[in-house]
Amino acid sequence: MATLRIPVSEQDNRQGNNSAPLVLVEYGDYQCPHCGKAYPVVKKLQEEFGENLRFVFRNFALTKIHPYAFLAAVSSEAAAKQNAFWEMHDWLFENQAHITPGNIKAFAESLNLNMDQFKQDQESETLKNKVEADFMGGMRSGVNATPSFFINGEKFEGPAVHITLRSVLKNILDQTGNL
C-alpha cells in the first residue's frame, strides 16, 4: 500500500485540530472535475468529524490537461501569504468553470488582498517551487490521479464519495476509541 512520503508539516495548508486522530490529506487540481466533485464531500466530512479531523490540501496541478491548474495552485499559495488560502481554495473549486487569470485577480481583489503583493507572490519562484514540491511529493507517495487521498498516512484506494470515505474514517475512529 502506498504511504505518504512527505509528512504533514507547518508548511502545509491545513484546517482542523492539530492533534486530531484523523488526518486526511488531499492531492488535488483546481481544474480537475473529479476534485470538484470531491470538494463538497470533504466539506461534509469536516462538518461531521469536527475536532476529530484535520484536513490538508496539497497541490497536484495536472498542467498538460488543465491550462490554469498551475496558476490556480500558485494563486492559492499567494493568497495563503495573506491568510486567505481557504477562501481562494473554496472559490477555485466553487468556480471551476470560470478559472481564468482575470477571474482569479478579481476574486483576490474582492478579498481585499494587497494586490501588489499578491501579483508579486504569484510570480515568486518560492511559491512556484512549493507547488512543484507538492507535485513531486505526491509522485513519491504514489499519486497517479486527482483527487488522491491519504488517511493517517496511508493512500485511500477507493472512490472519493462520502459514504466510502466516511466509513473508513469512522472505522479508524472506532478502532482508536475516539468516537
C-alpha positions in Angstrom: 0.0 0.0 0.0 1.3 3.5 -0.9 2.1 5.8 2.0 2.5 9.5 2.4 6.2 10.1 1.8 6.2 13.8 2.9 4.9 14.2 6.5 2.3 16.9 7.2 4.1 20.0 8.5 3.7 23.7 9.2 4.4 24.3 5.5 1.0 22.6 4.6 -2.3 24.4 4.2 -4.4 22.7 6.8 -7.7 23.0 8.7 -8.9 21.5 11.9 -7.4 20.3 15.2 -3.7 19.7 15.0 -4.0 16.8 17.4 -7.0 15.2 15.6 -6.9 11.4 15.5 -7.7 11.5 11.8 -5.6 13.3 9.2 -7.0 13.5 5.7 -4.5 14.7 3.0 -5.8 15.5 -0.5 -3.6 15.9 -3.5 -5.8 17.9 -5.9 -6.0 20.0 -9.0 -8.3 23.0 -9.0 -9.5 22.4 -12.6 -10.0 18.6 -12.2 -13.7 17.8 -12.4 -13.3 14.8 -10.1 -11.6 17.1 -7.5 -14.6 19.4 -7.9 -16.9 16.6 -7.1 -14.8 15.6 -4.1 -14.7 19.2 -2.7 -18.3 19.1 -1.1 -17.6 15.6 0.1 -14.5 16.8 2.1 -16.6 19.8 3.4 -19.2 17.4 4.7 -16.6 15.1 6.3 -15.1 18.1 8.0 -18.5 19.1 9.4 -19.3 15.6 10.5 -16.0 14.7 12.1 -15.3 18.2 13.6 -12.4 18.2 16.0 -11.5 14.6 15.1 -10.4 15.5 11.6 -7.5 17.6 10.3 -7.6 18.3 6.6 -4.6 19.1 4.5 -4.7 20.2 0.8 -1.6 19.8 -1.4 -1.4 20.9 -5.0 -1.1 18.4 -7.8 -1.6 20.5 -10.8 -2.1 18.5 -14.0 -0.7 21.1 -16.3 -0.9 19.0 -19.5 -4.7 18.8 -19.4 -5.7 21.8 -17.2 -4.3 25.0 -18.6 -4.8 27.1 -15.5 -4.1 24.5 -12.9 -0.6 25.7 -12.1 -1.8 29.4 -12.0 -4.6 28.4 -9.7 -2.3 26.5 -7.4 0.2 29.3 -7.2 -2.6 31.8 -6.7 -3.9 29.8 -3.7 -0.4 29.8 -2.2 -0.2 33.6 -2.9 -3.5 34.0 -1.1 -2.1 31.9 1.8 0.7 34.5 2.3 -2.1 36.9 3.2 -4.0 34.4 5.3 -6.6 33.7 2.6 -5.7 30.3 1.4 -9.0 28.6 2.2 -11.1 31.4 0.8 -9.1 31.1 -2.5 -9.2 27.3 -2.4 -13.0 27.3 -1.9 -13.6 29.9 -4.6 -11.5 28.0 -7.1 -13.4 24.7 -6.6 -16.8 26.5 -6.5 -16.0 28.3 -9.8 -14.0 25.7 -11.7 -15.7 26.5 -15.0 -14.6 30.2 -14.6 -10.9 29.9 -13.7 -9.1 32.4 -15.7 -6.3 34.8 -14.8 -8.7 37.7 -14.8 -11.3 36.0 -12.6 -8.6 34.9 -10.1 -7.4 38.5 -9.9 -11.0 39.8 -9.5 -11.6 37.3 -6.6 -8.3 38.3 -5.0 -9.4 41.9 -5.2 -12.8 41.0 -3.6 -10.9 39.5 -0.7 -9.2 42.9 -0.2 -5.8 41.4 -0.6 -2.8 43.6 -1.2 -2.8 43.2 -4.9 0.8 44.3 -5.5 1.9 41.7 -3.0 -0.4 39.1 -4.5 0.9 39.6 -8.0 4.5 39.5 -6.8 3.8 36.3 -4.9 2.1 34.7 -8.0 5.4 35.3 -9.8 7.5 34.2 -6.9 9.9 31.3 -7.6 9.5 30.3 -3.9 5.7 29.7 -4.4 6.2 28.0 -7.8 8.8 25.7 -6.2 6.3 24.9 -3.4 3.6 23.9 -5.9 6.2 21.8 -7.8 7.4 20.3 -4.5 3.8 19.3 -3.6 3.5 17.6 -7.0 6.8 15.7 -6.6 5.9 14.7 -3.1 2.6 13.3 -4.5 4.5 11.4 -7.1 6.8 9.9 -4.5 3.8 8.9 -2.5 2.1 7.1 -5.4 -0.3 9.8 -6.5 -1.3 9.0 -10.1 -4.6 10.7 -10.4 -6.6 13.5 -8.8 -8.0 13.6 -6.3 -5.8 11.3 -4.3 -6.4 11.0 -0.6 -4.3 9.7 2.3 -5.8 8.9 5.6 -3.4 8.9 8.5 -0.5 8.5 6.0 -2.0 5.6 4.0 -3.3 6.0 0.5 -7.0 5.6 0.3 -7.7 3.4 -2.8 -11.5 3.9 -3.0 -13.8 6.3 -4.8 -13.9 9.8 -3.3 -17.5 9.5 -2.3 -18.9 10.5 1.0 -20.2 7.1 2.1 -16.9 5.4 1.4 -14.6 8.0 3.0 -16.9 8.4 5.9 -16.9 4.6 6.5 -13.1 4.4 6.5 -12.7 7.4 8.8 -15.4 6.1 11.2 -13.8 2.7 11.3 -10.4 4.2 12.3 -12.1 6.3 15.0 -13.9 3.2 16.3 -10.6 1.3 16.5 -8.8 4.1 18.3 -11.7 4.6 20.7 -12.2 8.3 19.8 -15.8 8.2 18.8 
